[in-house]
Structure formats: C-alpha cells, structure tokens
C-alpha cells in the first residue's frame, strides 16, 4: 500500500501511521499534556515561593462556577473559584472572560478526574493544536484536547484514548453536531483518589 494512503487511513482511524504500518510503538498519538518550555528547550522550573499559583492576596480573582442547563451555561449562586490575579495576567486571561466549571466526564482521567474544578478562558476559542478546551457538542459539555486538520476538520482527543477514541468532525459535520468551542482550559485541580496505605 502506498505510504500516502497509509497516512490517510491512519488519520481516519485516529491511530499513528507507524503503528498501523509496523505494529510498533503507541497505537494512539497522545497530544496531552503540552508542556511550556523556554526558548532554549529545557523546562522552566520556578521555586514554589515564586510560582504563579502559590500565593493568594487582596488582588485575587473570583471566577464564578457555571453549570450547563438547557444548552446554556448558567452561573451557580455563591460558588466561586479563587485564583491569583497575577497568574491570569501572566497567561493573558481577562478575568471578565473567565469562568469555572466542573469536569463533566471521565474521558480525561487520570490527567483530570471527573468532577475536578476547571478554569476556562472564554476569550480564547481559536484552536491551538494539543490544548484543552471546553466544548459544547449536541447540547453536552465536554472537555477535550483539540487539533485542527488542514481541511478545517476538528479532531477531539481524550486522555483516556482507549475508552474514548478520538473523533473527527468535518466543517459540515461540526455545524450538524452543533459543535462549539466555549473556551481554553487554563487551570484545573484535583485531590488524590485515596490515601496511601
């Protein structure tokens, strides 16, 4: 089979071309998580006392939690997520465009467990390959890593790629499935699921 056809089939099946050709290596590409690196390549490490999220103060931002009702995000009274203002400033997130949600499904485990609090930037809906987004899909809230194909098709990836295989939606299909990018997931938190013995 010609290599070009093999690449097309691998893309259609959401598997790696090398795995399809030889059976070696991981079956699915894993675009998660993206790691920010400095221009020289190594990971940036900051001491905890200087971390963007390590301290709170009088300039904290309260992001109101929202829930999806009748295909609309509605605020939940008296429920907020508190984050340092300088952390949002560093990321270029406008606090007026940021909201909090709870992880709606199990598709991102173990990276993000079901029910984990999330912070969403509604001001960033442009798809950057490999980044996490809140998505409205046929009236359901989803959290996925997104990538865009050259033909405009949108690909939805889950961290648990075995239980939740990636999905492809062409431009027409996206409209038919009422697929809408709600915003970029820029923060999440979690507790450990159990205490060690």
C-alpha positions in Angstrom: 0.0 0.0 0.0 1.4 3.5 -0.9 2.6 5.4 2.2 0.3 8.4 1.4 -2.7 6.1 1.6 -1.5 4.6 4.8 -1.1 8.0 6.3 -4.7 8.9 5.2 -6.1 5.7 6.7 -4.1 6.2 10.0 -5.6 9.8 10.2 -9.1 8.5 9.5 -8.7 5.8 12.3 -7.0 8.2 14.7 -4.0 6.0 15.1 -0.3 6.5 14.5 0.9 5.7 10.9 4.0 3.9 12.3 1.8 1.6 14.5 -0.5 0.9 11.5 2.4 0.1 9.3 4.6 -2.0 11.7 2.5 -2.6 14.8 5.3 -0.9 16.9 5.1 2.0 19.3 2.0 3.5 20.8 -1.3 3.0 18.9 -2.7 6.5 19.5 -0.8 9.7 19.5 -1.1 11.5 22.8 -1.2 15.3 22.4 -1.6 15.7 26.1 -0.3 17.4 28.1 1.5 20.2 26.4 4.5 21.5 28.4 5.7 25.0 28.1 9.4 25.2 27.5 11.8 28.2 27.4 13.3 29.2 24.1 16.4 27.1 24.8 14.4 24.0 25.2 14.7 23.0 28.9 11.7 23.0 31.2 11.3 26.2 33.2 11.4 25.5 36.9 10.5 28.1 39.4 10.9 27.8 43.2 7.5 27.2 44.8 7.5 30.6 46.5 7.6 32.3 43.1 5.1 30.1 41.4 2.2 31.9 39.8 -0.4 30.0 41.8 1.4 29.6 45.2 0.1 32.7 46.9 -3.2 34.5 47.3 -3.8 38.1 48.1 -6.2 41.0 48.0 -6.0 41.1 44.2 -7.4 37.5 43.8 -10.0 36.9 41.1 -13.2 35.0 41.9 -14.3 33.0 38.9 -18.0 32.1 39.2 -18.8 28.4 38.7 -21.2 27.6 35.9 -23.4 24.7 35.0 -24.9 23.7 31.7 -28.8 23.9 31.7 -30.9 23.8 28.5 -27.7 24.1 26.4 -26.7 27.3 28.1 -24.0 28.0 30.7 -25.6 29.5 33.8 -23.8 30.8 36.9 -24.2 29.0 40.2 -25.0 31.4 43.0 -22.4 31.8 45.7 -19.9 29.3 44.2 -16.6 30.6 43.1 -13.0 29.5 42.3 -10.4 31.9 43.7 -7.1 32.4 41.7 -4.3 34.9 42.0 -4.8 37.9 39.6 -1.1 37.9 38.6 -1.5 34.2 37.4 -4.3 35.2 35.0 -2.3 38.3 33.9 0.7 36.1 33.1 -1.4 33.9 30.9 -3.2 36.8 29.2 -6.6 35.8 30.6 -9.1 38.6 31.0 -10.9 37.9 34.3 -14.1 39.1 32.8 -13.9 36.3 30.2 -13.0 33.6 32.7 -15.4 31.1 34.3 -15.2 27.9 36.4 -16.7 24.6 35.6 -16.6 21.0 37.0 -15.1 18.2 34.8 -18.2 16.7 33.3 -16.9 13.2 32.3 -14.3 10.5 32.7 -12.6 10.9 29.3 -9.6 12.9 30.6 -8.7 10.6 33.5 -6.2 10.3 35.1 -5.0 13.7 33.9 -8.2 15.4 35.0 -10.6 13.3 37.1 -14.4 13.5 36.9 -15.7 16.5 39.0 -12.4 18.3 39.2 -12.7 22.1 39.1 -11.6 23.8 35.9 -10.9 27.4 34.9 -11.9 28.4 31.3 -10.9 31.4 29.3 -14.0 32.2 27.1 -11.8 34.8 25.3 -9.7 32.1 23.6 -11.8 29.9 21.3 -9.2 29.7 18.5 -8.0 26.1 18.3 -4.3 25.6 19.2 -3.3 22.0 18.5 -2.9 19.9 21.6 -4.5 22.4 24.0 -7.5 21.6 26.2 -10.9 23.2 25.5 -14.4 23.2 26.9 -16.7 22.3 24.0 -20.5 22.2 23.6 -21.4 19.2 21.5 -25.0 18.5 20.7 -26.0 20.3 23.9 -23.5 18.4 26.1 -20.5 19.9 27.8 -17.2 18.2 27.0 -13.5 18.8 27.8 -11.1 17.6 25.1 -7.8 18.3 23.6 -8.4 19.7 20.1 -6.5 19.7 16.9 -7.5 21.1 13.5 -6.8 19.4 10.2 -5.7 21.2 7.1 -9.1 20.8 5.6 -10.8 22.5 8.5 -11.9 19.3 10.2 -11.8 19.3 14.0 -10.4 16.4 16.0 -11.3 15.7 19.6 -8.8 13.8 21.7 -9.3 12.3 25.2 -6.6 11.5 27.6 -8.2 8.0 28.0 -7.8 7.2 24.3 -8.7 3.5 24.9 -12.1 4.2 26.5 -12.8 7.4 24.4 -11.3 7.1 20.9 -10.6 10.4 19.1 -13.4 11.8 17.0 -13.2 13.7 13.7 -15.7 16.2 12.5 -15.6 17.9 9.1 -16.8 21.5 8.8 -20.3 20.5 7.8 -20.4 17.8 10.5 -19.4 20.4 13.1 -22.4 22.5 12.2 -24.7 19.5 12.2 -23.4 18.3 15.6 -23.7 21.9 16.9 -20.0 21.7 17.9 -18.9 25.0 19.6 -15.6 25.7 21.3 -16.5 27.5 24.5 -13.0 28.4 25.7 -9.5 27.3 26.7 -8.9 25.3 29.9 -6.1 27.1 31.6 -6.3 25.6 35.1 -7.5 22.5 36.9 -7.1 20.9 40.3 -7.6 17.5 41.9 -7.4 15.6 45.1 -5.8 12.2 45.2 -8.5 9.5 44.9 -7.3 7.6 48.0 -4.9 7.8 50.9 -1.8 5.6 50.5 -1.5 2.5 52.8 
